[in-house]
Amino acid sequence: MVTVGSGTLGLSVAAPPGTEQEALAVAAEHFACCSELVYQDGGTIGTYADEIRTRTSWRFWWD
């Protein structure tokens, strides 16, 4: 499922990244589109990569 709003994008994820390397690559792509995903709560790309490995939905936004 995909949702699109004014400045937002939501994606349903059937198969999140399975390995740490895959998750880091996906996290870097997310960072390129929406750096706030990583920077919120003082995070890093590594911690964000760990988080997305268990999520079945991803949300992006632009201010």
C-alpha positions as a Markdown table, in Angstrom:
| # | Residue | x | y | z |
|---|---|---|---|---|
| 1 | Met | 0.0 | 0.0 | 0.0 |
| 2 | Val | 1.1 | 3.5 | -0.7 |
| 3 | Thr | -0.3 | 6.7 | 0.7 |
| 4 | Val | 0.5 | 10.2 | -0.6 |
| 5 | Gly | -0.3 | 13.4 | 1.2 |
| 6 | Ser | 0.8 | 17.0 | 1.0 |
| 7 | Gly | 4.4 | 16.5 | 1.9 |
| 8 | Thr | 4.1 | 12.9 | 3.0 |
| 9 | Leu | 4.6 | 9.4 | 1.6 |
| 10 | Gly | 3.7 | 6.2 | 3.3 |
| 11 | Leu | 4.9 | 2.8 | 2.1 |
| 12 | Ser | 3.8 | -0.7 | 3.2 |
| 13 | Val | 6.8 | -3.0 | 3.4 |
| 14 | Ala | 6.3 | -6.7 | 2.6 |
| 15 | Ala | 9.9 | -7.7 | 3.1 |
| 16 | Pro | 12.1 | -5.3 | 5.2 |
| 17 | Pro | 15.9 | -5.5 | 4.8 |
| 18 | Gly | 17.1 | -8.9 | 6.2 |
| 19 | Thr | 20.8 | -8.2 | 6.8 |
| 20 | Glu | 22.6 | -5.4 | 8.4 |
| 21 | Gln | 24.3 | -4.5 | 5.1 |
| 22 | Glu | 20.9 | -4.3 | 3.3 |
| 23 | Ala | 19.4 | -2.2 | 6.1 |
| 24 | Leu | 22.4 | 0.2 | 6.0 |
| 25 | Ala | 22.0 | 0.6 | 2.2 |
| 26 | Val | 18.2 | 1.2 | 2.5 |
| 27 | Ala | 18.8 | 3.6 | 5.4 |
| 28 | Ala | 21.2 | 5.6 | 3.3 |
| 29 | Glu | 18.6 | 5.9 | 0.6 |
| 30 | His | 16.0 | 7.0 | 3.1 |
| 31 | Phe | 18.4 | 9.6 | 4.5 |
| 32 | Ala | 19.0 | 11.0 | 1.0 |
| 33 | Cys | 15.2 | 11.6 | 0.7 |
| 34 | Cys | 14.3 | 12.6 | 4.3 |
| 35 | Ser | 17.3 | 13.2 | 6.6 |
| 36 | Glu | 14.9 | 14.0 | 9.5 |
| 37 | Leu | 14.1 | 10.2 | 9.7 |
| 38 | Val | 17.7 | 9.7 | 11.0 |
| 39 | Tyr | 18.3 | 12.9 | 12.9 |
| 40 | Gln | 15.1 | 12.9 | 14.9 |
| 41 | Asp | 15.8 | 11.8 | 18.5 |
| 42 | Gly | 19.6 | 12.2 | 17.9 |
| 43 | Gly | 19.9 | 9.0 | 15.9 |
| 44 | Thr | 22.4 | 7.8 | 13.4 |
| 45 | Ile | 22.1 | 5.9 | 10.1 |
| 46 | Gly | 23.2 | 2.8 | 12.0 |
| 47 | Thr | 20.4 | 3.0 | 14.6 |
| 48 | Tyr | 17.9 | 3.9 | 11.9 |
| 49 | Ala | 19.0 | 0.9 | 9.9 |
| 50 | Asp | 18.4 | -1.4 | 12.9 |
| 51 | Glu | 14.9 | 0.1 | 13.3 |
| 52 | Ile | 13.7 | -0.4 | 9.7 |
| 53 | Arg | 14.6 | -4.1 | 9.8 |
| 54 | Thr | 11.5 | -4.7 | 11.9 |
| 55 | Arg | 9.1 | -2.2 | 10.4 |
| 56 | Thr | 6.4 | -3.2 | 8.0 |
| 57 | Ser | 5.6 | 0.4 | 7.1 |
| 58 | Trp | 7.8 | 3.4 | 6.3 |
| 59 | Arg | 6.7 | 7.0 | 6.4 |
| 60 | Phe | 8.6 | 9.9 | 4.8 |
| 61 | Trp | 7.8 | 13.7 | 5.0 |
| 62 | Trp | 9.1 | 17.0 | 3.8 |
| 63 | Asp | 8.8 | 20.3 | 5.5 |
